[in-house]
Amino acid sequence: MEEEKNTPEELRELLDSKQYTRLRQTLEDMNDADIAAIMDEMEDEDSLKMFRLLPKDMAADVFAQLQLEGQQYIITALSEKEASSVIDNLMADDATDLLEEMPANVVKRILSNAKPETRADINRLMRYPEYSAGSIMTVEYVDLKEEMTVEDAIGRIRRIGLDSETVNICYVLDKQRVLCGTVALRYLLIRDKDDLIGDFMNENVISINTMTDQEEAAQVFKKYDFTAMPVVDNERRMVGIITIDDVVDIIDEEATEDIEKMAAIIPTEKPYFRVSVWETYAKRMPWLLFLMISATFTGQIITRYESALASYVILTAYIPMLMDSGGNAGSQASVSIIRGMSLHEIEFKNFFRVLWKESRVALMCGASMAAVNFLKLLAVDRIGVELAAIVCVTLVFVIFVAKSIGCMLPMLAKRIGFDPAVMASPLLTTIVDAVSLTIYFTIATHVLHIAV
């Protein structure tokens, strides 16, 4: 029978009632990630109390799973000796991620008591640009030599394996630490103990340069289905590895950033409830102001065509429908293109191919929507054929222009160095609204012979 999991409420009750011995025993039987998830939901003081109750061999593993804000609170609340002990037991990449977000005086205090090798690893990782492969790699991996026997290799794994990020793949280096090949652990287990590593290692090694962007690194992982990948410098000397858990975090960060930009929000790396009201205001307000000011062009267009609206007030009733339809059509195109670009399915060289495809889709969508709308205008709204034709012809043009703009803007943005996600919904909708009104009133004034 499967054992029931301990609920957060049960653990909080043990903590509140100060049943520390029982709580410690309970934590020993739990998964590190489950403990971290519960601690993330606790108040900072309670989270710190629970952390202090963790067995030493679990503490670092649980700490690595905590959200950044929780890590920062705990590490600053611990004594210098305790904090340095935690840092020493973290993987170098996790320790670097934490310390990069902390004040310099706190970092100096913690590192002053850390092991020399820990300080060296962290200082090396901190030199790489943010969001590069070098900044997210870990330096704990198993390295072997070509002249080693299988017996020697297994012995080395036993000595350093516990301190390595993974032992599933071992990396073969020459005397200059140039990456020569890889060996999977399963091959070491089935080979004769006297076989030389150089005789059966895989020499066709896929690696990433330290300066490669982390998003590009994630795409390489996806392409080759790797769980770990070596990171090399410009001379192909191996300096670290990136593992799949880091890639999952990258994909999560990049997706969140794109979603926030597409919603006209300045991205933040903090969880929602960890962002203060003031910070949330500061992240949202700049774009809201920009979009509000840019939307005044829509008002100017309506003002310019006041005579047309005065002569045919019925035209006003269809402005929301045309603007909404254009905005929705443009958003469909832009989101599809932005997603395709993020997956490297679409590049700027495909500009005209994409435009040709979206143009055909736009004409088909526009014609279908216009046909349905024409029948609705005649049967339900009971307006004249001439006015119905104006609205429906405008709809075709609006859908065509919106989808064309929606597919072009993200590609052009990336070409000139902007993030394509910025060109999604809010900004695109503002542009399409102005274009839609211009098309609508231009067609109406020409067909109805209204002087502007």
Summary of the structure (lengths in Angstrom):
residues: 452
radius of gyration: 30.0
end to end distance: 80.8
largest distance: 95.7
contacts: 1397
relative contact order: 0.06
helix: 69%
strand: 8%
